[in-house]
Amino acid sequence: MAVDASLAYALGGAGLFGLGAALNSWRARVEAWTHARGVAEERGLGPAEIAQLEHLGRYADHASLSDLLISPIRYDRAVAAYVADLRRQERSPAHYFGIIVELTRLRRRVHPPGQLLRWLVSTRELPEAADIQASAGAWSASGVVWSVNEDHIDLRLGGDAPPECVEPQSPLNLRLSLPGHGVYEFTCLVRGVTPSHKGVVRVEHSQELARDNRREFLREPISTPVFVTPEGASAPLRATLRDLSGGGLSFVTDTELTAGECVKIMLPLEESEGRPLLLWATALRCDPEDGGFRVQGAWHELTTEQREAIIRSVWDLQRLRIRRVKAAARLDAVPCARALVIVPDGDPK
């Protein structure tokens, strides 16, 4: 009887311990879910959009609401799996593309394109109206990204209609140069030429998006006066800074410089507490611009602290620009009709 009582006591204690652990785990999940919903509401997402994100999370492995809000990669994987599931279902074209339109609108609310403080992770993030180069075999053409949604990309290519080598299910090599990012290269399968617009080629999304990392740092436009002193000169030159990055800069001045020439720059940064940084840069090229000369330069022998200070300033400038764009968008916003909700009945199979 004593052994039975001890065993029962031990089992009871283990049960209470397991119940307490389960309760703590449930409480942690509730707190995480509440925090994620708070983040979504701070971004201006409504209850229907939060429900859409929660449903999309079921299509990606271990993707919570927080994951989709924070990680563009997990968001893209979830959307790609959801679109693939839609294609397998027998839905009318109107219903299918209505959901695609809603998915596209949702992405632009969660991860706005064209205002990214990071590299692109998906062809679904390609900025519309961006210049693009297309090639297939010996044929090549330039054009623009006409439209992007979660189902496909439309490219408007200049010149004559695409040749016979650009046919459905054939690969099309694309090259996109994005200011501040560098060059993106990817290959898409052609779906066809749209019948309603001559010269518009419709392609599938690519699973791989390679970036040429010749430009390692994001570059931010800026316009501020600086002093530039060529090596060996006795007096500084007045110049206007045009853009800035952790790898280099460009500025406009009245004096022509030669490629390879070193210059000393007094760079004013907010975090330098009013004392400008004295930095050296090497002129890479010098081109005429607006009655002066536009000089592209790369930093020369920066310390780690100096480079990090420049990068932090660039990010601060980008955040300020994005806030201004969003504030202007809120002022211009008008009420719109209620959007189609993409959450269907039941869970994905």
N, C-alpha and C positions, 0 to 999 in steps of 0.2 A: 504493500500500500504506500510505503514511503517513496519507493522508486516511481510508482505511478504518479504520485503527487508532484515529485520533482520534475518528471517529464512534462506533465501538464503545465507546470509553472514556466518551464523553459519555452515550451511551444507558445504559450500565451505571450511571453515577453518578446519572442521573435515576431509574433503576429503584430503586436503593438509597434515594434520597431519598423516593420515593413509598411504598416499603415501610415506611420509618421513620415517615412521617406517618400511614400506616394503622395501624401498631402503637400509636402514641401515642393516636390516636383510639379504638382498641379499649380501651386501658388506661383512658382517661378514662370510657368508657361503663361499664366494669366497676366502677370506683370509685364512679360515681354510683349504679349499681344496688345495690352493696353498702351504700352509705350509706342509700339509700331503704329497703332491707330492715331495716336497723338501726333506722330511725325507726319503721317499722311494728311491729317487735317490741317497741320501747319503749312503744308504745301498747297492747300486749297482744294484737296480732293474731297468729294462728297461721299455719302454712304454707298451709293450705287457703284462708284468707281473703286472704293475700297473692297466691296464685295467682288468686283471683277478681278482685282488683283489677288484676292484670296483664292478665287477659283483657278486662276492661271497658275498659282503656286502648286496646285495638285498635279500639274503636268511636268514639273521639274523635280528631280531628286533632291529632297531635303531643302526645298526652297520655301521659306516662310514669307510673310508679308514684309518683314524687315529686309530680307534678302533681295526681294524684287525692288524695293525702294532704294536700296543702297548699291546693289551690284547690277550694272547694265548687262553684264555677261549672263548672269542667271536669269535676268528678265528676258533677254533675247532667246535663251534656250527654252524657257517656258512658252513664249509666244510661238517659236518655231514648232514645238511639239503640238501645241494647240491647233495651229494652222494645218499641220500634217493630218491631225485627227479630223479636222473639218473636211479636208479633201476626200477622206475615205467615206464620209457620210453622204447619204443621198439627200442633198439639200438643193433647193432651187438656186439658180445663179443670182437672183435678186437677194435672197436671204443670205447667201454666202458672202456676197460683196458688201451687203449691209453690215455684217459682222466685221469684215476686213476694214471698212471705214471706221467703225467704232474702235477696233484695235489700234489703228493708226492714230486716232485722236487720243486714245489713252496713253500711248507711248509719248506723244508730244506733251502731255500733261506731266507724266512721271519723269521722263528724261528728255527735256527739250532739246531739239537739234539746233545746230548753228550757234549755240552759246556754251560749248563744251569746254570745261577746264581739264580735259583729258583727251587721250587719243581715241579715235573711233574703234569700236569693238565689233561692229556688225555693219553689213551693207544696208541694213534697215535704218541706220543712222545717217546715211549719206545726205548732205544738204542739197535741197532742191535749188536749181538755177546755177549750180556750180559747173565750171568748165570741165570737160572730160575728153579723153582720147580713147578711141576704139580701134581695134585692129583684129584682123582675121587673115592669116596667111600673109600675102603680099599687099593686101588692101588695108588701108587705114583712113580714118576720118576723125575730125574734131566735132564736138557738139556740147550739149549741156544735159545735166540731169533734169529731165522734164517733170517727173513726179515720182514719189516713193511712197509705197504703202507696205503693209505686212505681207502681201501676196506676191508683189512683183515690183520691178523698176521700169519706168519708161524713159528712154533716152532719145532726145531729138538730135539727130546727126545732120551736119551740113552737107552740102554738095548733092550729088546724084543719089538716087535710091540705092540701098545696099546691094552688093552683087550677089550672085548665086551662092557664094561661099557662106553667106550669112543666111542660113536656113534654120527651120525649127530643130531644136536639140543639138545645134552646132555650138562649139565654144566660141565665146567672144572675149578677147583680152581687153581689159579696161585699165586706164591709168588716170588717177585723179590727184591733182596738186591742190592742197588745201593750205591757205596762208596760216603760218604759225605751227603747222603740223608736219609738213614735208610732203612726200609723195606716197599715195596708196596705190597698190597694184592688186588686181583680183581678176578672176575669170568666171564668167556667168554663162549659163546655157540660154540660148535664144529661144523664146517662146513663139515669136513671130513679129511681123510688122503690122501695126494697128491699122485697120482699114479706114478709120475716121481721120487720121492725121498722116499725111505723106511724110516719110522720113523718120517717123517715131518707131523705134525698135523696142519691143517688150522683152525683158530678160528676167530669168529667175534670180532669186537671191543666192549669193555665194556663201559657202560654208567657211571660206578662208579669206581673210583681209590682211594682206601683208603691207607693212609700212617701211618705206625706205628711211632708215634712221640717220641719213646724212645730217638732218637737223634734229638734234637730240632734245632741244628745249623748246617749249612753247614760246611764241613771239607775240608780243602785245603792242598794238599801235599806241603811240603817245606823241604829244606835241608839247615840248617844253624847251626853253633856251638852255644851252650849255656852252662851255668854253673848251675849245679844242686847240692843242698846241702841237704842231708837227715837230718831230725830233730835230733838234738843232736850231729851231726858231727862237727868237728872242721875245716875241709877243704872242699871246693866244689869239685865236680866231673865234669870232662869234658864229654859232651854229644853232640849228634847231633839231632836236632829237625827233626822229620819226617812228622808230620802234625799238623795242628792247627785249632781250632774252638772256638766259643764263649763258648762252654761247656767243653772243655778239650783239650788234646794234646797227642802226643806220641813222645818218643825220644828213642835213642839207646845209651847205656852206657856200659862200661866194668864191672861195679859192679852190682851184682844182688840185686834187691830190693824186699821187701815182700808186698803182697797185704794189703792195709790199712795204709801203711807207708806214712807219710807226708814229702814232700820235698819242699824246697824253690828254685825258678827258677828265674834267671835273663834273662828276655825276651826282646831282642832288637826289638823295633818297630820304623819305620820311623817317625811316628808322635809324638814320645816321645822326639824328638829333640836331639838324641844322648844319652839320659839317659835311660838305660834299666829299665823296670818295674820289681819290686821285688814282685813276686806272690807266693802264696802257692797252691799246688796241692796234691791230694790224689792218690796214686798208686792203680789202680784197678786190674791190672794183670801184670805179668812179664814173658816173654817167650824168650827162646834162639833164637838168630838171628845173623848170620854171625860172629860167634866168640864172640859176646857180648850178650846183653839182650835188648829186645824191651819192653819198659814200656808204658802201656796205663794209662793215668791219667785224673782225673776230677778236675776242678778248685775248690778251697776251699775258701769260703767267699770273693768272688770278689765284689768290689763296682760297682755301675752302670756305672760310668765313665770308670773303667778299662775294663769291659766287652764290652762296646760300642767301646772302642779303639781297642780291639782285633778283633771285628767283622768288623770294618772298614778296618783294615789291611788285613783280609781274603778276603774281597771283592776286595780290590786293587790288591792283588795277583792273584785272579781269572781273573780280567779284563786284567791284564798284560799277563797272560797265553793265554787267548783267542785272544788277539791282535797278539801274536806270531804265534799261530796256523793259524789265518786268513792270516797273511803275508806270511807264508810258503805255504799256499794253493794258494795264488795269484801267487807266483813264479812258482808253479807246474802246474798252470792251462793252458789248451790248448784250442784253439777255437773249438767249437762243432757245429753240425748242428742246424738249427733253430728248436726250440721245437714246439710241437703241441699246438695251442692256444685253451683254453678251453671255451672261450667266445662264446656261440651260438648266433644265430639271435634271437632277441626279448628278453623280460623280462620273468622271471619265473611267472608261473600262481599263 
